[in-house]
Amino acid sequence: MRLSTLFTKTLKEAPKDELSVNARLLMQAGFIDKLTAGVYTFLPLGLRVLKKIENIIREEMNKVGGQEILMPALTPKSIWETTGRWAAFDALFRLAGTDNKEYALGATHEEVVVPLAQKYVFSYKDLPLYIYQIQDKFRNEKRAKSGILRGREFIMKDLYSFHTDEADLDEYYKAMQKVYFKIFERCGLLDKTYLTFASGGSFSKYSHEFQTITPAGEDEIYICESCQIAVNKEIVGDLENKCPNCGNKNLKADKAIEVGNIFKLITKFSDPFGFSYVDEGGNKKPVIMGCFGLGLSRVLGTVAEVRHDDRGLVWPKEIAPFTVHLVTINSPDIEANNKIKLASEKIYRELQTGGIEVLFDDREGETSTGEKFADADLIGCPLRLVVSERTLEQDSVEVKNREEENKELVKISRVTHNI
Amino acid sequence: MRLSTLFTKTLKEAPKDELSVNARLLMQAGFIDKLTAGVYTFLPLGLRVLKKIENIIREEMNKVGGQEILMPALTPKSIWETTGRWAAFDALFRLAGTDNKEYALGATHEEVVVPLAQKYVFSYKDLPLYIYQIQDKFRNEKRAKSGILRGREFIMKDLYSFHTDEADLDEYYKAMQKVYFKIFERCGLLDKTYLTFASGGSFSKYSHEFQTITPAGEDEIYICESCQIAVNKEIVGDLENKCPNCGNKNLKADKAIEVGNIFKLITKFSDPFGFSYVDEGGNKKPVIMGCFGLGLSRVLGTVAEVRHDDRGLVWPKEIAPFTVHLVTINSPDIEANNKIKLASEKIYRELQTGGIEVLFDDREGETSTGEKFADADLIGCPLRLVVSERTLEQDSVEVKNREEENKELVKISRVTHNI
């Protein structure tokens, strides 16, 4: 994509009315725009990152047998009454229709997916079953001050698993922990993300969160460095400040943000809906459930929080809006400038033909080289390529990794192969 | 995909509480599920079709310079007050937050996109600009009885164009008409879809709808068969029952559903937001706007309405959930059955390797051949392939087009090439 055609522009300064680092950076670099507190628009650059996260999650969910559906956000009061959450769920947005009915905006979808699965699951032969969606969620938050880490509207993957018994759920639950770490690895969050024991509610002892260390986190976790797991502050007292795995008492406290959360629901939602199946012996049994949440917009915001420096964003390759940021340095000499432009266009075409995603800063006129470099750092693509009179003297482009300071000249003929 | 693993099942009979043909068929075949009146879940088969329509629209929008973003559904009252639509827009869902603010669920996004574009457009150099999204919309409909043709929640592509003057808008408006017909062609609706003159409101004489002929349509249009255009009933009187193009008085009335709608907004939304640009002479001028809507879920429902027979759905190739429905006919003889299974598995793998999307009815046991054929017809993939003892005697599979009655035997070695 040519930067000259991209309608968004970077801002000289971060917006002053925004407190969170993620939203300040993402707004300044032109990835998101704030409509109102806790509600954001994804601009072209941000949407590219979001789609990449979405594709990674979809790939990994499909690998473990997930079947993708799309449930609505507008949900009738009756299903929430069945589980008692119409009254009990504080963060539910409630609204009235001109049809004299009341609705809630889906903050989570157990109340929708259970009656749905119930239409198709009758026997043990129909289990296990894994259904997921990637969809817009709404939460009526009192305060929204963490940018896209906690929005009133946000995008989430929610998978619901259905099993014949708890042993089968346990196995899937463990497999999904690995899948989650695979996703966080691909999104560049692996080294700061801990499997964290959290409260389980009345149906199971613990739930598990995936917590990423960042000063912007709203949670506090206690890390066992030998086991590489953590405990959420809310239950660390119950565990006598010990690692639930090895009993280690030297837990290290840190601030973290919950990027994923998995629950053993057991029969919490099967019971109120009377969701049962017939086992091999002909006996009616309740369906056992798990649920596996992962916030896409929150992952995006978390990457912005943990991967930036004072010049801007630093995207991991697999979710970067573009792999290459190609910068043309114009020359005041018309002939030299034409040569630079021709060479840049050729490199742009060749990279694209080679399947490499390129953001091409082809701006001329008032934009200085310093501004171009500052924008490249702010937007944060993994590789910056520079074409100038000086690099062309050696039939080369200058290549710089966003995470390193050194630059190297690479022959134009080799550039597509070397990236 | 293997039918044995797909969690949805076809229903023996269409749901009795559903009036519309599209929802009855799509529910019976397992494409959608009804949560409540006007609110549906897209099941795996339905989501596949929806994603294909989405990709077609995205491709065509990108070709005409559209830049994709994603705006939120939750929108603050203030922006709707700026245009006067908080009070005037009947179908707006209004709700309150615990933050003591009022919100509307986006039924359309002029109020969001104008202040957004305003942040980036200052001069004639920033125009024209085309921004679009593919996103969930909400309308507080009094009645919802047309299945996914008119939902309370639905998926829409909305593109907003910004121009320096009306001549530039006119040019783009004409180009977009062609693009829309290209989209309807790819979705299999071209031959029944008419560009239809409709009321324009206070800012332009006409708007234009794309109306597809179907008895399920809620609109009545008057078709000029020589010009292949139509007039919506709401303005046919103002036009003295004549074709606005050639003056033909023999217009043919028919029922139709609006699958797309394009408007010249001119300054209807630029004015209230004070959205202006500076022209080449340094003069401040209002930005001229167009808007271009297209309902994805409505296109899907319309295809179901106009492309079905008494056996089920008949998908056009480009948006079919799968190109091939592969049916194995089991044999009571164990040895023969093993041979059939092996051959079917091989064909399934080869078709997939060849990039052909296959729904593989690998069900054994209680499912009869008649049930398998009935499901293939109901689901409506373009090609049905049958592997049986009889076809294998000739090293062949039987190929049948969903739209034709004749069947032919194709050598297994040629099947991937011949599809």
Interface residues (C-beta under 8 A of the other chain):
Chain A: T5 L6 F7 T8 K9 D33 L35 T36 A37 V39 Y40 T41 F42 L43 P44 L47 L50 G65 Q67 E68 I69 L70 M71 P72 A73 L74 T75 P76 D90 F93 R94 L95 G97 T98 D99 K101 L105 V112 L116 A117 K119 Y120 V121 D126 L129 I131 D136 F138 N140 E141 K142 R143 A144 R152 E153
Chain B: T5 L6 F7 T8 K9 D33 L35 T36 A37 V39 Y40 T41 F42 L43 P44 L47 L50 G65 Q67 E68 I69 L70 M71 P72 A73 L74 T75 P76 D90 F93 R94 L95 G97 T98 D99 K101 L105 V112 L116 A117 K119 Y120 V121 D126 L129 I131 D136 F138 N140 E141 K142 R143 A144 R152 E153
